[in-house]
């Protein structure tokens, strides 16, 4: 599982015509599910997301998690995070999990993150063509790959 986490002052995802989910200060998370991901990958990624200390404390040091600042969460599925560009100019998505497997693991990640963070995780619509808007705060962008964990 590969995730890109951005610390934001606001973010939203919309799908035509009427689906909009937005957050204020918090984390906007892009979630890529890789073939072969398991419950262990979900646990690792969700725990890292919930506990990641990227918000400033009173001394201005990034020492607080999203839960500690009572921040919001927005998770958006994005299979292109697993793109390979090693050969040619057209990305290959062979590493991305397909259809039902990817949907189930993405939704499981969102559920587990909500449990760990003790708050709702707003979501995009899996597989839809979505418009994402955000204001990256810092900017702070962190990439976590469950296959590269220690």
RANORSUL-V122164 format. One record per backbone hydrogen bond with DSSP energy under -1.0 kcal/mol. NH is the residue of the N-H (numbers start at 1). CO is the residue of the C=O. E is the energy in kcal/mol with one decimal. If there is no record, write none. Layout:
NH;CO;E
NH;CO;E
This chain:
2;32;-2.6
3;144;-3.1
4;30;-2.1
5;142;-3.4
6;28;-2.6
7;140;-2.1
8;26;-2.6
9;135;-2.2
11;23;-1.9
12;133;-3.0
13;21;-2.5
14;131;-2.3
15;19;-2.5
19;15;-1.8
21;13;-2.4
23;11;-2.8
26;8;-2.1
27;72;-2.5
28;6;-2.5
29;74;-3.5
30;4;-2.7
31;76;-2.9
32;2;-3.2
35;95;-2.9
37;34;-2.2
42;38;-1.8
43;39;-2.6
44;40;-2.5
45;41;-2.6
46;42;-2.9
47;43;-2.5
48;44;-2.4
49;45;-2.3
50;46;-2.6
51;47;-2.1
52;48;-1.4
54;52;-1.3
55;64;-2.5
57;61;-2.3
60;57;-2.0
63;55;-1.8
63;61;-1.4
64;55;-2.2
69;65;-1.3
71;66;-3.0
72;25;-2.3
74;27;-2.1
75;122;-3.0
76;29;-3.0
78;31;-3.3
81;78;-1.6
82;79;-1.7
83;80;-1.7
84;92;-2.6
92;84;-2.4
96;93;-1.2
97;33;-2.8
102;98;-1.9
103;99;-2.5
104;100;-2.8
105;101;-2.1
106;102;-2.7
107;103;-2.7
108;104;-2.1
109;105;-2.4
110;106;-2.3
111;107;-2.4
112;108;-2.6
113;109;-2.7
114;110;-2.2
115;111;-2.1
116;112;-2.6
117;113;-2.8
118;114;-1.6
119;114;-1.2
122;73;-2.3
124;75;-1.5
128;125;-2.2
131;14;-2.7
133;12;-2.7
135;10;-2.5
137;7;-3.4
142;5;-2.8
144;3;-2.8
146;1;-2.9
148;145;-1.8
